[in-house]
């Protein structure tokens, strides 16, 4: 996927981690996997295109195909350091907007978890 210089037609997801310490590589890897999995699960739940998708005990496995290539998150920036910074891109269509809303709501709940 080649992106236009002004990112027209794409939503940008900008995450900046709040941590006082340098994260371990396995923590970063797990975070990226979990963030992507949350996005893909949200996408299959809200996008009518994936209404036939059925969750199974294998749905969270790394090699499972949940969404199409054009619907996957694309990496624009990953800054490994403290704080960790991530910018991901997704094609700006109504299903993606609904997915990002669900993703934001979930992330907010996790952030406020005691």
KOLRODO-952068 format. One line per field, with one value per atom (N, C-alpha, C): y, z, x; atom name; residue number from 1. Coordinates in Angstrom, 1 decimal. Layout:
BEGIN
v: [Y_...]
w: [Z_...]
u: [X_...]
atom: [CA_...]
nr: [NUM_...]
***
This chain:
BEGIN
v: [-1.2_0.0_1.2_2.0_3.3_4.4_5.2_6.3_7.7_8.5_9.8_10.6_11.6_12.4_13.1_13.4_14.1_13.1_11.8_10.8_10.9_11.6_11.7_10.3_10.2_8.9_7.9_8.3_7.4_8.0_7.1_7.6_7.3_8.2_8.0_7.7_6.7_6.3_6.6_7.6_8.0_7.6_6.7_6.3_6.7_7.2_7.6_6.9_6.0_5.3_6.2_5.9_6.7_5.7_5.7_4.8_5.6_5.4_6.0_5.2_4.0_3.1_2.6_2.1_1.6_0.2_0.0_-1.3_-2.4_-3.6_-4.8_-5.1_-5.7_-6.0_-6.9_-7.9_-8.8_-8.0_-7.0_-6.2_-5.4_-4.8_-4.1_-5.0_-6.2_-7.1_-7.6_-7.8_-8.2_-7.1_-5.9_-4.7_-4.6_-4.7_-4.5_-5.6_-6.8_-7.9_-7.7_-7.4_-7.2_-6.0_-4.9_-3.8_-4.1_-4.8_-5.3_-6.2_-7.2_-8.1_-7.4_-6.5_-5.7_-5.0_-4.4_-3.7_-4.7_-5.8_-6.8_-7.4_-7.7_-8.2_-7.2_-5.9_-4.8_-4.7_-4.9_-4.8_-5.9_-7.1_-8.2_-8.1_-7.4_-7.3_-6.2_-5.0_-3.9_-3.8_-4.4_-4.3_-5.3_-4.9_-5.9_-6.8_-6.4_-7.2_-8.5_-8.5_-9.7_-10.4_-10.1_-10.7_-12.2_-12.8_-14.3_-14.9_-14.0_-14.4_-15.1_-16.2_-16.9_-17.0_-16.5_-16.7_-18.1_-18.5_-19.9_-19.7_-20.9_-20.8_-20.5_-20.6_-20.3_-18.8_-18.1_-16.7_-15.8_-16.0_-15.1_-15.6_-16.7_-17.2_-16.3_-16.2_-15.3_-15.6_-16.8_-17.1_-17.2_-16.7_-16.7_-15.5_-15.7_-14.7_-14.2_-12.9_-12.4_-11.3_-10.5_-9.4_-9.4_-8.7_-8.7_-7.7_-7.9_-7.1_-5.6_-5.1_-3.7_-3.1_-4.0_-3.5_-3.5_-4.1_-4.2_-2.9_-2.7_-1.5_-1.5_-0.4_-0.2_0.7_0.3_1.0_2.2_3.4_4.6_5.0_4.8_5.2_4.3_3.8_3.1_3.5_4.2_4.8_4.0_3.1_2.3_3.2_3.4_4.2_4.5_5.4_5.8_7.3_7.6_6.8_6.1_5.0_4.3_5.1_5.3_6.0_5.2_5.2_4.4_5.2_5.2_5.8_4.7_4.4_3.4_4.0_3.5_4.0_3.0_3.4_2.5_3.3_2.7_3.3_3.9_5.2_5.9_5.6_4.6_4.2_4.1_4.1_4.0_2.9_1.7_0.6_0.8_1.5_1.8_2.8_3.7_4.7_4.1_3.2_2.4_1.6_1.0_0.1_1.0_2.1_3.0_3.5_3.8_4.2_3.0_1.8_0.6_0.4_0.6_0.5_1.5_2.7_3.8_3.6_3.1_2.8_1.7_0.7_-0.4_0.0_0.8_1.3_2.2_3.0_3.9_3.0_2.0_1.1_0.4_0.0_-0.7_0.3_1.5_2.5_2.9_2.9_3.2_2.0_0.8_-0.4_-0.3_-0.6_-0.6_-1.7]
w: [0.0_0.0_0.0_-1.0_-1.0_-0.6_0.3_0.9_0.3_0.1_-0.4_0.7_0.3_1.2_2.3_2.0_3.0_3.8_3.5_4.2_3.9_2.8_2.5_2.3_2.9_2.8_3.8_4.9_5.9_7.3_8.2_9.6_10.2_11.0_11.8_13.2_13.7_15.1_15.8_16.7_17.3_18.8_19.2_20.6_21.1_22.3_23.0_24.4_24.7_26.0_27.1_28.3_29.5_30.4_30.4_31.3_31.7_32.9_33.4_33.1_32.6_32.4_31.0_30.6_29.2_29.2_28.2_28.2_27.6_28.1_27.5_26.1_25.2_23.9_23.9_24.8_24.9_25.3_26.1_26.5_25.3_24.5_23.3_22.3_22.1_21.2_21.6_22.8_23.3_23.2_23.5_23.3_21.8_20.9_19.5_19.0_19.5_19.1_19.7_20.9_21.6_21.0_20.7_20.0_18.7_17.9_16.6_16.7_17.6_17.8_18.3_19.1_19.6_18.4_17.5_16.3_15.4_15.1_14.2_14.8_16.1_16.7_16.6_16.9_16.8_15.3_14.4_13.0_12.6_12.9_12.5_13.2_14.4_15.1_14.5_14.1_13.6_12.1_11.3_9.9_9.3_8.6_7.9_7.0_6.4_5.5_6.1_7.4_8.2_9.0_8.6_9.4_9.4_8.5_8.5_9.3_9.8_10.6_11.9_12.3_13.5_14.4_15.6_16.6_17.0_17.2_17.8_18.8_19.3_20.3_19.6_18.3_17.5_17.0_17.3_16.7_17.1_18.3_18.7_18.3_17.6_17.2_16.1_16.1_15.3_13.8_13.4_12.0_11.4_12.2_11.8_10.9_9.8_8.9_9.4_10.0_10.5_9.5_8.9_8.1_6.8_5.7_4.5_4.6_3.6_3.6_3.6_2.8_2.7_4.0_4.9_6.1_7.3_7.1_8.2_8.6_9.8_10.2_9.5_9.1_8.4_9.4_9.5_10.4_9.7_10.3_9.8_10.6_11.9_12.8_14.0_14.3_15.6_16.2_17.3_18.0_19.3_19.3_20.5_21.4_22.5_23.5_24.6_25.4_26.5_26.4_26.1_25.9_24.5_24.4_23.1_22.3_21.0_20.2_19.0_18.6_17.5_16.7_15.4_14.5_13.5_13.5_12.5_11.6_10.5_9.5_9.1_8.8_8.3_7.3_6.2_5.2_5.8_5.5_6.0_5.3_5.9_5.4_6.7_6.5_7.7_8.6_8.1_9.0_9.8_9.2_10.0_11.1_10.8_11.8_13.0_12.7_13.8_14.6_13.9_14.5_15.5_15.0_15.8_17.1_16.9_18.1_19.1_18.6_19.5_20.2_19.4_19.9_21.0_20.7_21.7_23.0_22.9_24.1_24.9_24.2_24.9_25.6_24.8_25.4_26.6_26.5_27.7_28.9_28.7_29.8_30.4_29.6_30.0_30.8_30.3_30.9_32.3_32.5_33.8_34.7_34.3_35.1_36.3_37.4_38.7_38.8]
u: [0.9_0.0_0.9_0.8_1.6_0.7_1.2_0.4_0.7_-0.3_-0.1_0.7_1.4_2.2_1.4_0.1_-0.7_-1.7_-1.5_-2.3_-3.8_-4.2_-5.6_-6.2_-7.4_-8.1_-7.7_-6.9_-6.4_-6.7_-7.1_-7.1_-5.7_-5.3_-4.0_-4.3_-3.7_-3.8_-2.5_-2.5_-1.2_-1.3_-0.4_-0.3_1.1_1.0_2.3_2.2_3.0_3.0_3.4_2.9_3.3_3.9_5.3_6.0_7.3_7.7_8.9_10.2_10.0_11.1_11.2_12.3_12.5_11.8_10.9_10.2_11.2_10.9_11.6_11.1_11.9_11.4_10.2_10.2_9.0_7.7_7.9_6.7_6.2_7.1_6.7_6.1_6.7_6.1_4.7_4.5_3.2_2.2_2.6_1.8_1.3_2.3_1.9_1.0_1.2_0.4_-1.0_-1.1_-2.4_-3.2_-2.5_-3.1_-3.7_-2.9_-3.4_-4.6_-4.5_-5.5_-6.8_-6.7_-7.9_-8.5_-7.7_-8.2_-8.9_-8.2_-8.8_-10.1_-10.2_-11.4_-12.5_-12.2_-13.1_-13.6_-12.7_-13.1_-14.1_-13.8_-14.7_-16.1_-16.1_-17.4_-18.2_-17.6_-18.4_-18.6_-17.7_-17.7_-18.6_-19.7_-20.6_-19.9_-18.8_-18.1_-17.6_-17.4_-16.9_-18.0_-19.3_-20.4_-20.4_-19.7_-19.7_-18.5_-17.7_-16.5_-17.0_-16.5_-16.9_-15.6_-15.8_-14.7_-14.6_-13.4_-13.1_-12.0_-11.6_-10.5_-9.2_-9.2_-7.9_-7.9_-9.0_-9.1_-7.9_-7.4_-6.3_-4.9_-4.8_-3.5_-2.9_-1.6_-0.8_-1.1_-1.2_-1.3_-2.7_-3.7_-5.1_-5.4_-6.1_-6.6_-7.9_-7.9_-9.2_-9.8_-8.9_-9.4_-8.5_-9.0_-8.3_-7.1_-6.2_-5.0_-5.3_-6.2_-6.5_-7.1_-7.6_-8.2_-7.3_-6.1_-5.1_-4.5_-4.1_-3.3_-2.0_-1.6_-0.3_0.6_1.8_2.7_3.3_3.1_3.7_5.0_4.9_6.0_6.0_7.2_7.4_8.7_8.6_9.8_10.0_11.0_11.3_12.1_11.6_12.3_11.3_11.6_10.7_10.4_9.2_8.1_8.0_7.4_7.1_6.1_6.4_5.4_5.1_3.8_3.3_2.3_2.5_1.5_1.1_-0.1_-0.7_-1.7_-1.8_-2.8_-3.8_-5.0_-6.0_-6.9_-7.3_-8.1_-9.3_-9.6_-10.7_-12.0_-12.7_-14.1_-14.9_-16.3_-17.2_-16.9_-16.6_-16.3_-15.1_-14.1_-12.9_-13.2_-14.0_-14.4_-15.1_-16.0_-16.7_-15.8_-14.8_-13.8_-12.9_-12.5_-11.7_-12.4_-13.7_-14.6_-14.6_-14.8_-14.8_-13.5_-12.4_-11.0_-10.7_-11.2_-11.0_-11.7_-12.9_-13.7_-13.1_-12.6_-11.9_-10.6_-9.8_-8.6_-8.8_-9.9_-10.2_-10.6_-11.3_-11.7_-10.5_-9.6_-8.3_-7.5_-7.4_-6.5_-7.0_-8.4_-8.9_-9.1_-8.7_-8.8_-7.9_-8.4_-7.6_-6.7]
atom: [N_CA_C_N_CA_C_N_CA_C_N_CA_C_N_CA_C_N_CA_C_N_CA_C_N_CA_C_N_CA_C_N_CA_C_N_CA_C_N_CA_C_N_CA_C_N_CA_C_N_CA_C_N_CA_C_N_CA_C_N_CA_C_N_CA_C_N_CA_C_N_CA_C_N_CA_C_N_CA_C_N_CA_C_N_CA_C_N_CA_C_N_CA_C_N_CA_C_N_CA_C_N_CA_C_N_CA_C_N_CA_C_N_CA_C_N_CA_C_N_CA_C_N_CA_C_N_CA_C_N_CA_C_N_CA_C_N_CA_C_N_CA_C_N_CA_C_N_CA_C_N_CA_C_N_CA_C_N_CA_C_N_CA_C_N_CA_C_N_CA_C_N_CA_C_N_CA_C_N_CA_C_N_CA_C_N_CA_C_N_CA_C_N_CA_C_N_CA_C_N_CA_C_N_CA_C_N_CA_C_N_CA_C_N_CA_C_N_CA_C_N_CA_C_N_CA_C_N_CA_C_N_CA_C_N_CA_C_N_CA_C_N_CA_C_N_CA_C_N_CA_C_N_CA_C_N_CA_C_N_CA_C_N_CA_C_N_CA_C_N_CA_C_N_CA_C_N_CA_C_N_CA_C_N_CA_C_N_CA_C_N_CA_C_N_CA_C_N_CA_C_N_CA_C_N_CA_C_N_CA_C_N_CA_C_N_CA_C_N_CA_C_N_CA_C_N_CA_C_N_CA_C_N_CA_C_N_CA_C_N_CA_C_N_CA_C_N_CA_C_N_CA_C_N_CA_C_N_CA_C_N_CA_C_N_CA_C_N_CA_C_N_CA_C_N_CA_C_N_CA_C_N_CA_C_N_CA_C_N_CA_C_N_CA_C_N_CA_C]
nr: [1_1_1_2_2_2_3_3_3_4_4_4_5_5_5_6_6_6_7_7_7_8_8_8_9_9_9_10_10_10_11_11_11_12_12_12_13_13_13_14_14_14_15_15_15_16_16_16_17_17_17_18_18_18_19_19_19_20_20_20_21_21_21_22_22_22_23_23_23_24_24_24_25_25_25_26_26_26_27_27_27_28_28_28_29_29_29_30_30_30_31_31_31_32_32_32_33_33_33_34_34_34_35_35_35_36_36_36_37_37_37_38_38_38_39_39_39_40_40_40_41_41_41_42_42_42_43_43_43_44_44_44_45_45_45_46_46_46_47_47_47_48_48_48_49_49_49_50_50_50_51_51_51_52_52_52_53_53_53_54_54_54_55_55_55_56_56_56_57_57_57_58_58_58_59_59_59_60_60_60_61_61_61_62_62_62_63_63_63_64_64_64_65_65_65_66_66_66_67_67_67_68_68_68_69_69_69_70_70_70_71_71_71_72_72_72_73_73_73_74_74_74_75_75_75_76_76_76_77_77_77_78_78_78_79_79_79_80_80_80_81_81_81_82_82_82_83_83_83_84_84_84_85_85_85_86_86_86_87_87_87_88_88_88_89_89_89_90_90_90_91_91_91_92_92_92_93_93_93_94_94_94_95_95_95_96_96_96_97_97_97_98_98_98_99_99_99_100_100_100_101_101_101_102_102_102_103_103_103_104_104_104_105_105_105_106_106_106_107_107_107_108_108_108_109_109_109_110_110_110_111_111_111_112_112_112_113_113_113_114_114_114]
***
